[in-house]
Amino acid sequence: MSGLLSPYRSVRVSNEKDSPSISSRGTQSSNISLTKVEPLIDYESLELISNPGSGRISRNLTPTPSLETKIEANKLAGNGLLYFSNDSFSGMKNVNAMDSEGLSALHRAVRVDDVSTVVSLLDNGADINIKGKSGLTPLHAAVRFERAEIVKLLLERGADPFIAENEHHMTALHLAARRGFTEISSLLLNDSRVKGTSLNQGTFSPFHMACLGGNRETCELLLKNGADIMYKAANHSTSLHFAAYKGYEETFQLLIETASKRLSTVNEFVNEINQEGSTALHIACMRGHDGVADLLMRHGADRDAVNWVACTSPLHLAAKHGHLTLVELLILYGAVIDGRDGKLRTPIHSAAAFNHGRIVELLLENGAELEAKDTLWMTPFLIAVTNGANQSVKVLLDHGAEITATDASLNSCLHLAIMYRKPEIVRILTERDTDKVLLLKDKDLQTVFHLAAGLEDSKILEILLKGVLQKDVLLNERDVNDKTPFHVAAENGSLHCVEVLANFTFLLDERAEGAVSALHLATNNKHAETCELLISKGADVTSTDVHGCTALHMAVKVGSLKTVKILLNCLLPSTLEKKDSRKNTPLHVACMHNRRDILKYFLDKGADVTARNDRNMTCLDVAIEWEAGEVAKTLMKHQRWEEVLQYTPGNGVSPMKTLIEKLPDVAEIVLDQCISYSALPPSHEDFSVRFNFIPLDPDANAEFDKYFGPACMAVHRREKLLNHKVTQALLRWKWMVLGKFISIFNTLVFAFFVVSFSCLVVKEREKVTLSFILSETTVQESKSSFSKTAPYVILAFLVIQLIKEVIQALWMRLSYFKDPTNLLELVMYGMVLTFTLPFIYGTETYSMKTQWIAGVLGLLLCYISLTLSLRRFGGLGLYVTMYVEVFFTFLKVISTFVIALAGFALVFFVLLKEQDNFPNFWLALAKIYVMMAGELEYTATLVVNIVNNNTVPGTDVPYVPLPILTICLFLLFVLMVCVVLVNLLVGLAVGDIESIQRTASLRALIDQVLLVDGIMKSYPRFILRSVHKSYLEIKPNQNSFVKRVALSGTDLTDQDFMDMLLNHKSGTSTAEEWVTNDQVWQERQEESIRKLQATVEAQGKLLNAMAERLKITEYE
């Protein structure tokens, strides 16, 4: 302790003696590194206390330099001190200013022991209790550097002795007591403010610090001033615990003497426990203070006491930390040799674990149990093996330790040595008689060879194999999974161990559970180098497990391309088309598990893409079923995409149809691949575009369900696919060869029908005076020849159309009635027939009123149908479709507010019943709808009648009986209906026109597809076969006038379509081009990010310039 105190002690010696030094008998410490033991008291505070440096923990201690040296080393403080020494204080702005180290000038003056400067600073207003960065006051600094004169001065000038440090709550008296500064402690204790207070308070008392410091004089001084030896710190540690931590025997002697005087019994004092249940003897044994331990036990300390944390006794701690003298002393005092701690370990366990061989030997000589077991059934021997304690292992074996002992998991000594990678221990054990140990198995039935084979290094395995006679028997032992050590080595990728064991050729063909070979296990764990070594040693790549899987199947499943390449070496038998028990090829497995890199490699190697598993699925079918979009994209971007997409008889569903339903993005890639462009420039006369229609329109003789690609797109509303160039080209071609002439003919015939019926109605109306009053007769003029002929023509048309509709209904069944157009046409035909029949029969089959109502409605429906029929013709159809969409939107909205409108109609009927517009509810409802359109008639309906007080002629009943209520409700109607509702309808129709246009465009596309599909279904197969075209080549720059006329109405020569074909940047057809496009996209994204960053930086510079101009700073 004198060595610790000397740098801070004054050179002068007042009592002709140096500071008390602690005598120690010395202990034998172990030569190995011990694990850190949790302290029994607040050791963080003690570490700070034991360091006489600054408030921050520092171990680099040097003697205090002279004043001149100190000032030179601290220029700032030196300059300040010289400034004060000249008595020029008036110019200094702040005497309490802190320097870069967080110290004031007063701190610096105290540190260098400059009394005159301290006095000058205090005289000029320096704060005597100012705290530095670490929370130290000048008084703390004076105590720390043993400046007794300055301490006296500061106390006289009113320094507060009770101020504690910020971090460790130590007052000046605590510091002085800890360092053993008796003179300063006396000054502090003699201060009137301290003298009247108790020393036994706080987290820990000054007396605790004095016991930790070991200065007997200081301890005696504090005891003399009322210190209580039984006072406990916050962690319940007494002064004896603090003294035991450092092991000062003189301090211990003083405490024992004082206790014997002040307490009734010393035994109770020496056996006090702290918060962790440890006595002073525990601490002394842990720290190796044998003299203190001897003193404690001589005064009755319990040598078998156990703490509350680990339930360890002093003997456990002494044995663990290698204090041989203490172990001897405890045994001499009768400590229990085989006491158990919380893990049921005895002291010999602790000594063996930390390789204290001499202590192990001493404990055994004194009767320690050699085969004692802890909670894990670990004996001292097994503990020593686990920790690699060579010396302890040898000592225990020499004393007859059971070498075949096992722990709770049936691990033997060799198992543990291998598990914890202790080759030296393995060598020591194998030098003994280990034949029985080599045959032992753990709970997983693994021998030591299994464990050694699983290590990266083969050193331990080679040690085990050296000198073993029955290698074939030992190496063929099986664990719970029926694995040999060779299997374990391959599974763990232990390349060196595999190389060693591969010399035993009988192991190569051994199978584990599930009939897996070593090659299967290595492959399944992505150990490519191990696989390569096994193959070079003769492993069979064609061998299969119980599920029929080869090593290649497993390599694909785990996604190891490197292993796949090794297994498909051209010098080896190919397993690329090998099928497992479910007839899955490696290609199927790659698609199932989304192994795109392996999939591309297989395609490049020529794998059979048409192979089917037991569910009749190809690799593409598997990718679609698992919804592996990226895998399907890889298949479609490969140059063998046509082969992949080629249909083979199976489940009767086209692969392209399934792609359209489930993976439309992949279907779009297929369509992109179906376009090829000539190498000529787009402006060249012979530039051509070639379309492949096979994926969308297979041959009519194809042996699967009827499939038309665009129809499938329409059903699933794939707008992007419907707008694709290939789809549009196919639809336009089909329309040209199948639907153009028929549709034109049907439209012309229907237009002739409408015109004929219109003429008939008009001419008949000119000749007929309609009167539906029963008492009147109908005046009818003579019929013309047109009136006689037209009804028969119309009737013939109706009969033909009705027959067609019946056939169509029988063909389409329920789906026929789902189309509103079909229902509209049926109603139209019925109305026209009702109007026409009386002209044919010549008699009044029904009343003229019924006839003309039917005629008027039929005429209206004819023109509506004619308008709707225009949807199939180019751009006109889009506007018709948009109109229909807006109409349906109006119906949805108005159906929502029809209740409110009916309410207003009923209210106005009640209030204005006397007026002509509101005689009953239905006319009132009609008037409401007219008013909604803007025809309010406010003046005629309300103002005139209210102002003039008009009444019903012949009566005194006013037209507006409740004028105020009527006006209020009228204004409410204008607000709710004419303003809000009408604007809502306008907003939906105009404001959302883009959405309506998109919906109409999709609807137009769907109608176009359904029209073509319906036409195709109506033709016999031989006609479809004759006009079927698998490929179509278009030369956009060679459209002559005659050709344009011939192709008119098909949109194949439409200018927009031609421009779309000529702009073929997105029509890539190779995987390399796809990669190039991705790279270009990434470059564009990076360029956009760079531009954005430059913009942000420019804005930042602009803001900084504005701030400078406006003189704005961050402090403001």
Stockholm file with secondary structure:
# STOCKHOLM 1.0

chainA/1-1116         MSGLLSPYRSVRVSNEKDSPSISSRGTQSSNISLTKVEPLIDYESLELISNPGSGRISRNLTPTPSLETKIEANKLAGNGLLYFSNDSFSGMKNVNAMDSEGLSALHRAVRVDDVSTVVSLLDNGADINIKGKSGLTPLHAAVRFERAEIVKLLLERGADPFIAENEHHMTALHLAARRGFTEISSLLLNDSRVKGTSLNQGTFSPFHMACLGGNRETCELLLKNGADIMYKAANHSTSLHFAAYKGYEETFQLLIETASKRLSTVNEFVNEINQEGSTALHIACMRGHDGVADLLMRHGADRDAVNWVACTSPLHLAAKHGHLTLVELLILYGAVIDGRDGKLRTPIHSAAAFNHGRIVELLLENGAELEAKDTLWMTPFLIAVTNGANQSVKVLLDHGAEITATDASLNSCLHLAIMYRKPEIVRILTERDTDKVLLLKDKDLQTVFHLAAGLEDSKILEILLKGVLQKDVLLNERDVNDKTPFHVAAENGSLHCVEVLANFTFLLDERAEGAVSALHLATNNKHAETCELLISKGADVTSTDVHGCTALHMAVKVGSLKTVKILLNCLLPSTLEKKDSRKNTPLHVACMHNRRDILKYFLDKGADVTARNDRNMTCLDVAIEWEAGEVAKTLMKHQRWEEVLQYTPGNGVSPMKTLIEKLPDVAEIVLDQCISYSALPPSHEDFSVRFNFIPLDPDANAEFDKYFGPACMAVHRREKLLNHKVTQALLRWKWMVLGKFISIFNTLVFAFFVVSFSCLVVKEREKVTLSFILSETTVQESKSSFSKTAPYVILAFLVIQLIKEVIQALWMRLSYFKDPTNLLELVMYGMVLTFTLPFIYGTETYSMKTQWIAGVLGLLLCYISLTLSLRRFGGLGLYVTMYVEVFFTFLKVISTFVIALAGFALVFFVLLKEQDNFPNFWLALAKIYVMMAGELEYTATLVVNIVNNNTVPGTDVPYVPLPILTICLFLLFVLMVCVVLVNLLVGLAVGDIESIQRTASLRALIDQVLLVDGIMKSYPRFILRSVHKSYLEIKPNQNSFVKRVALSGTDLTDQDFMDMLLNHKSGTSTAEEWVTNDQVWQERQEESIRKLQATVEAQGKLLNAMAERLKITEYE
#=GR chainA/1-1116 SS CHHHHGGGSCSCCTTSSCCCCCCCCCCCCCSSCCCCCCCSSCHHHHHHHHCCSCSSCCCCCCCCCCHHHHHHHCHHHHHHHHHHHTTCCTTCSCTTCCCTTSCCHHHHHHHTTCHHHHHHHHHTTCCTTCCCTTSCCHHHHHHHTTCHHHHHHHHHTTCCTTCCCTTTCCCHHHHHHHHTCHHHHHHHHHSHHHHTSCSSCSSSCHHHHHHHHTCHHHHHHHHHTTCCTTCCCTTSCCHHHHHHHHTCHHHHHHHHHHHHHHSSCHHHHHTCCCTTSCCHHHHHHHHTCHHHHHHHHHTTCCTTCCCSSSCCCHHHHHHHTTCHHHHHHHHHTTCCTTCCCTTSCCHHHHHHHTTCHHHHHHHHHTTCCTTCCCTTCCCHHHHHHHTTCHHHHHHHHHTTCCTTCCCTTCCCHHHHHHHTTCHHHHHHHHTSCCHHHHTCCCTTCCCHHHHHHTSSCSHHHHHHHTTCSCHHHHTTCCCTTCCCHHHHHHHTTCHHHHHHHTTSGGGTTCCCGGGCCHHHHHHHTTCHHHHHHHHHTTCCTTCCCTTCCCHHHHHHHHTCHHHHHHHTCTTSCCCTTCCCTTCCCHHHHHHHTTCHHHHHHHHHTTCCTTCCCTTSCCHHHHHHHTTCHHHHHHHHHSTTHHHHHCCCSSSSCCHHHHHHHHCHHHHHHHHHHTEEECSSCTTSTTCCEEEECTTTSCCTTCSSSCCCHHHHHHHTTCHHHHTSHHHHHHHHHHIIIIIHHHHHHHHHHHHHHHHHHHHHHHHHHHHEECCCCTTSCCEECCCCHHHHHHHHHHHHHHHHHHHHHHHHHHHHTHHHHTCHHHHHHHHHHHHHHHHHHHHHHCSCSSCHHHHHHHHHHHHHHHHHHHHHHGGGSHHHHHHHHHHHHHHHHHHHHHHHHHHHHHHHHHHHHHHSTTSTTCSSHHHHHHHHHHHHTTCCCHIIIIIHHHHTTCBCTTSSCBSCSSHHHHHHHHHHHIIIIIIIIHHHHHIIIIITHHHHHHHHHHHHHHHHHHHHHHHHHHSCHHHHHHHCCSEEEECTTCCCHHHHHHTTTSSTTCHHHHHHHHCCTTCCCSHHHHHHHHHHHHHHHHHHHHHHHHHHHHHHHHHHHHHHHTTCCSCC
#=GC SS_cons          CHHHHGGGSCSCCTTSSCCCCCCCCCCCCCSSCCCCCCCSSCHHHHHHHHCCSCSSCCCCCCCCCCHHHHHHHCHHHHHHHHHHHTTCCTTCSCTTCCCTTSCCHHHHHHHTTCHHHHHHHHHTTCCTTCCCTTSCCHHHHHHHTTCHHHHHHHHHTTCCTTCCCTTTCCCHHHHHHHHTCHHHHHHHHHSHHHHTSCSSCSSSCHHHHHHHHTCHHHHHHHHHTTCCTTCCCTTSCCHHHHHHHHTCHHHHHHHHHHHHHHSSCHHHHHTCCCTTSCCHHHHHHHHTCHHHHHHHHHTTCCTTCCCSSSCCCHHHHHHHTTCHHHHHHHHHTTCCTTCCCTTSCCHHHHHHHTTCHHHHHHHHHTTCCTTCCCTTCCCHHHHHHHTTCHHHHHHHHHTTCCTTCCCTTCCCHHHHHHHTTCHHHHHHHHTSCCHHHHTCCCTTCCCHHHHHHTSSCSHHHHHHHTTCSCHHHHTTCCCTTCCCHHHHHHHTTCHHHHHHHTTSGGGTTCCCGGGCCHHHHHHHTTCHHHHHHHHHTTCCTTCCCTTCCCHHHHHHHHTCHHHHHHHTCTTSCCCTTCCCTTCCCHHHHHHHTTCHHHHHHHHHTTCCTTCCCTTSCCHHHHHHHTTCHHHHHHHHHSTTHHHHHCCCSSSSCCHHHHHHHHCHHHHHHHHHHTEEECSSCTTSTTCCEEEECTTTSCCTTCSSSCCCHHHHHHHTTCHHHHTSHHHHHHHHHHIIIIIHHHHHHHHHHHHHHHHHHHHHHHHHHHHEECCCCTTSCCEECCCCHHHHHHHHHHHHHHHHHHHHHHHHHHHHTHHHHTCHHHHHHHHHHHHHHHHHHHHHHCSCSSCHHHHHHHHHHHHHHHHHHHHHHGGGSHHHHHHHHHHHHHHHHHHHHHHHHHHHHHHHHHHHHHHSTTSTTCSSHHHHHHHHHHHHTTCCCHIIIIIHHHHTTCBCTTSSCBSCSSHHHHHHHHHHHIIIIIIIIHHHHHIIIIITHHHHHHHHHHHHHHHHHHHHHHHHHHSCHHHHHHHCCSEEEECTTCCCHHHHHHTTTSSTTCHHHHHHHHCCTTCCCSHHHHHHHHHHHHHHHHHHHHHHHHHHHHHHHHHHHHHHHTTCCSCC
//
